Amino acid sequence: MPIRFTKMHGIGNDFVVVDWREDAGHVPSAARIARLSHRRTGIGFDQLLSIEPARDPSCAFYYGIWNADGTPSGQCGNGVRCVAAWLDREGAIPRHVPVRLESPSGPVVVQVTGEGMVTVDMGEPVFDPARVPLDRPAQATYTLDVDGDEVTVGAVSMGNPHAVVFVDDIDDPRVDRLGPRLTVHPAFPAGVNVGFVQRLGPDHLRLRVHERGSGWTQACGTGACAAAAVAHALGLAGARVNVDLPGGRLAIDWNGPGQPLWMTGPAAFVFEGEV
Ligand SMILES: N[C@H](CCC[C@H](N)C(=O)O)C(=O)O
């Protein structure tokens, strides 16, 4: 059964988008997704994104998310901008107006504002450790033992789990060693995406993310949201934060608890294909 797809990326976080609006639900096995995501012997992608009929009648469409290793996720920030741009190109959603899309972790609201620019209401960051999930009592930050190293993290869910570590220099080789070890730390029973943040100011962060299920990526949309939310909660950032990732910049707007968090950034088409 051939799979027709669109290759896209959001500031270098790259995706294969498949149109399952007519034939939803035939999810490939984790092993097949892992073969397809391989950078040499497959198409190569960080995540597979499906576009399917909405299950929630208040939403226009549903999108599914699978990491490079075939594991599912509840949210993908760069991915939902690409889904919105894909639907915009199809003429399946209007521009310049809010459109509800249904993710595995619930609805988000997208707005395609122009050629390849999308703003997304990602919902409210969730700091309750039980909902990250994180096996620790609620605190502002958590000190974890990582193979003998003590690491202090913030923890938040954007519909998927995030640990946020503040460092002096995200290019420090220690970061390369810590990322993969923190992603599988037993305190996070579902694994965790690990963002390393270098604070340049209250409105400017540098960020690198070791993603659950995909490893180091050029960008992580929910990771940028998580970094800005934790920085804001710790009094280290204001309401508008520019987050610079290796692949580019995302603008995050959050006014604090009880408020939705907005992410704005690009979405790009690369090629169409069939496999
Ligand atoms: N690896 C993530 C999913 C993709 C998130 C990232 N690509 C984004 O743009 O938010 C997880 O397992 O929760």
The ligand as an ORCA input file, in Angstrom:
! r2SCAN-3c Opt
* xyz 0 1
  N       9.039     14.482     20.459
  C       7.808     15.059     20.963
  C       6.781     15.302     19.822
  C       7.252     16.355     18.808
  C       7.406     17.708     19.423
  C       8.165     18.737     18.583
  N       8.631     18.312     17.301
  C       7.381     20.046     18.489
  O       7.526     20.788     17.494
  O       6.651     20.351     19.464
  C       7.188     14.108     22.019
  O       7.459     12.915     21.958
  O       6.419     14.602     22.857
*
